[in-house]
Amino acid sequence: MKGSVRLRKNGKWEYYFDVGKVIDKNGNPKRKKISKSGFSTEQDCRKALKDALDEFENKGTVFKDTNISMSEYMKYYMDKYVKLKCKARSIERYQEVINKHILPYFGHYYIRNIDSMTIQNFLDIKYKEGYAKSTMELYITLLKHSLGMAIHPYGFIKEDTFSKARLNYKFDYKKQRNLTKEQLYEVLDFLKENNYEYYL
């Protein structure tokens, strides 16, 4: 499989290559092309073309542009997964956690830049604010699950750089806030629906 590069009118370089035929909405075969532009030099463009071709030939896919913010991605995650797979009370709870806790801290990050240290710093802050272990388990589970799906099946990022974050804290059970019965069920529902070991 070969590709080509070209200089665009805006002074930026672009690579492109054909990946075979697909069937359009009218049932007609149409050649599918993958391209990406914005490279400052021909050398950078050719290197990116080589990487894209290697990736496609090895995996049959090319990852999407990863310049997507956490704010944009969490909306995508809610629409494509949570609202389709989870119960109504869980949807409401996850949206609340995302709006009140996840986005104020992570919203401006590109998802490709969120790593274990970034998540650990977030957890440190929440621990110091006095949140209960069960609540913080919901935070870390939601973050890891959503970012995991950004790898597969969504293909927004290539690899896991975030899963080493841990709840390595000494929780003061005498002082921690208690969950209501409804809140407990919301946490358990999320863990069960996403097959996490925390559920057990």
C-alpha positions as CSV (number, residue, x, y, z in Angstrom):
1,M,0.0,0.0,0.0
2,K,1.3,3.4,-1.0
3,G,0.4,7.0,-0.2
4,S,1.4,10.4,-1.3
5,V,2.0,13.9,0.2
6,R,1.2,17.3,-1.2
7,L,1.6,20.9,-0.3
8,R,-1.7,22.7,0.3
9,K,-2.5,26.3,-0.6
10,N,-2.3,27.3,3.0
11,G,1.4,26.2,3.1
12,K,0.8,23.1,5.1
13,W,1.6,19.5,4.0
14,E,-1.0,16.8,3.7
15,Y,-0.7,13.0,3.3
16,Y,-3.3,10.7,1.9
17,F,-3.8,7.0,0.8
18,D,-6.5,4.7,-0.4
19,V,-7.8,2.0,1.9
20,G,-10.1,0.1,-0.5
21,K,-13.7,0.4,-1.5
22,V,-16.7,0.9,0.7
23,I,-20.4,0.8,-0.1
24,D,-22.1,4.2,0.0
25,K,-25.7,4.9,1.2
26,N,-27.0,4.2,-2.4
27,G,-25.3,0.8,-2.5
28,N,-22.6,1.9,-4.9
29,P,-18.9,1.1,-4.4
30,K,-16.8,4.1,-3.6
31,R,-13.1,4.3,-2.9
32,K,-12.3,5.4,0.7
33,K,-9.4,7.7,1.3
34,I,-7.6,8.6,4.5
35,S,-5.9,11.9,4.8
36,K,-4.4,14.3,7.3
37,S,-3.0,17.8,6.9
38,G,-1.4,20.5,9.0
39,F,2.2,19.4,8.8
40,S,4.8,22.2,8.6
41,T,7.4,20.3,6.6
42,E,7.4,17.6,3.9
43,Q,9.7,15.4,6.1
44,D,7.2,15.5,9.0
45,C,4.4,14.7,6.7
46,R,6.2,11.7,5.1
47,K,7.0,10.3,8.5
48,A,3.4,10.6,9.6
49,L,2.3,8.9,6.4
50,K,4.7,6.0,7.1
51,D,3.4,5.6,10.6
52,A,-0.3,5.8,9.4
53,L,0.4,3.1,6.7
54,D,2.1,0.8,9.2
55,E,-0.8,1.3,11.7
56,F,-3.4,0.5,9.0
57,E,-1.6,-2.5,7.6
58,N,-1.1,-4.0,11.1
59,K,-4.4,-3.2,12.7
60,G,-6.8,-2.4,9.8
61,T,-7.5,1.1,11.2
62,V,-6.0,4.5,11.7
63,F,-6.6,6.4,14.9
64,K,-8.7,9.5,14.8
65,D,-7.4,13.0,15.5
66,T,-6.7,13.0,19.2
67,N,-7.1,16.8,19.6
68,I,-10.3,16.2,21.5
69,S,-10.8,17.7,24.9
70,M,-12.1,15.9,27.9
71,S,-15.1,18.1,27.9
72,E,-15.9,17.1,24.3
73,Y,-15.1,13.5,24.9
74,M,-17.2,13.1,28.1
75,K,-20.3,14.3,26.1
76,Y,-19.5,11.8,23.4
77,Y,-19.1,9.0,26.1
78,M,-22.4,10.0,27.7
79,D,-24.3,10.0,24.4
80,K,-22.7,6.8,22.9
81,Y,-22.4,4.7,26.0
82,V,-23.9,5.8,29.3
83,K,-27.3,6.9,27.9
84,L,-27.6,3.8,25.9
85,K,-26.4,1.2,28.4
86,C,-27.2,2.4,31.9
87,K,-30.3,2.9,34.0
88,A,-32.0,6.3,34.4
89,R,-30.8,6.9,37.9
90,S,-27.3,5.9,37.0
91,I,-27.3,8.3,34.0
92,E,-28.3,11.1,36.3
93,R,-25.7,10.3,38.8
94,Y,-22.8,10.0,36.2
95,Q,-23.8,13.3,34.6
96,E,-23.7,14.9,38.1
97,V,-20.3,13.5,38.8
98,I,-19.0,14.6,35.4
99,N,-20.3,18.1,35.6
100,K,-19.4,18.8,39.3
101,H,-16.1,16.9,39.6
102,I,-14.6,15.6,36.4
103,L,-15.0,18.5,34.0
104,P,-13.9,21.3,36.4
105,Y,-10.6,19.5,36.8
106,F,-10.1,17.7,33.5
107,G,-12.3,19.5,31.0
108,H,-9.6,21.6,29.4
109,Y,-7.2,18.7,28.9
110,Y,-6.8,16.8,25.6
111,I,-7.7,13.2,26.5
112,R,-4.3,12.0,25.1
113,N,-2.6,14.1,27.8
114,I,-4.4,12.5,30.8
115,D,-2.1,10.1,32.5
116,S,-2.0,8.2,35.8
117,M,-0.2,11.2,37.5
118,T,-2.9,13.6,36.4
119,I,-5.6,11.3,37.7
120,Q,-3.7,10.7,40.9
121,N,-3.4,14.5,41.5
122,F,-7.2,14.8,41.1
123,L,-7.7,11.9,43.6
124,D,-5.3,13.6,46.1
125,I,-7.5,16.7,46.0
126,K,-10.7,14.8,46.5
127,Y,-9.2,12.8,49.4
128,K,-8.1,16.0,51.1
129,E,-11.6,17.4,50.6
130,G,-12.9,14.5,52.7
131,Y,-14.8,12.3,50.2
132,A,-15.7,8.8,51.2
133,K,-13.9,5.8,49.7
134,S,-17.0,4.6,47.9
135,T,-17.4,8.0,46.3
136,M,-13.8,8.1,45.2
137,E,-14.1,4.6,43.8
138,L,-16.8,6.0,41.5
139,Y,-14.5,8.8,40.4
140,I,-11.6,6.5,39.5
141,T,-13.9,3.8,37.9
142,L,-15.6,6.4,35.8
143,L,-12.3,7.9,34.6
144,K,-10.7,4.6,33.8
145,H,-13.7,3.2,32.0
146,S,-14.4,6.2,29.9
147,L,-10.7,6.6,28.9
148,G,-10.5,2.9,28.3
149,M,-13.3,3.2,25.8
150,A,-11.4,6.1,24.2
151,I,-8.8,3.4,23.2
152,H,-11.3,0.7,22.2
153,P,-13.8,0.8,20.6
154,Y,-13.7,4.6,19.9
155,G,-10.0,4.8,18.8
156,F,-9.4,8.4,20.0
157,I,-6.2,7.5,21.8
158,K,-3.7,4.7,21.1
159,E,-2.6,3.4,24.5
160,D,-3.3,3.2,28.2
161,T,-1.3,5.9,30.1
162,F,-3.8,6.2,32.9
163,S,-4.6,2.9,34.6
164,K,-1.9,3.0,37.3
165,A,-3.7,5.6,39.4
166,R,-4.7,4.0,42.7
167,L,-6.7,4.8,45.9
168,N,-3.8,4.4,48.2
169,Y,-5.2,6.4,51.0
170,K,-6.0,5.8,54.7
171,F,-9.7,6.5,54.9
172,D,-11.0,7.6,58.3
173,Y,-14.2,5.6,58.5
174,K,-15.3,7.3,61.7
175,K,-15.3,10.7,60.0
176,Q,-16.3,9.8,56.4
177,R,-19.7,10.8,55.1
178,N,-22.2,8.0,54.7
179,L,-23.9,7.2,51.5
180,T,-27.7,7.0,51.4
181,K,-29.2,3.7,50.3
182,E,-30.0,5.3,46.9
183,Q,-26.4,6.6,46.5
184,L,-25.0,3.1,47.3
185,Y,-27.2,1.5,44.7
186,E,-26.0,4.1,42.1
187,V,-22.3,3.2,42.8
188,L,-23.0,-0.5,42.7
189,D,-25.0,-0.2,39.5
190,F,-22.1,1.5,37.8
191,L,-19.6,-1.1,38.9
192,K,-21.8,-4.0,38.0
193,E,-22.8,-2.6,34.6
194,N,-19.1,-2.1,33.7
195,N,-17.9,-5.4,35.0
196,Y,-15.4,-3.9,37.5
197,E,-13.7,-6.0,40.2
198,Y,-14.7,-3.3,42.7
199,Y,-18.3,-4.6,42.5
200,L,-17.3,-7.9,44.1
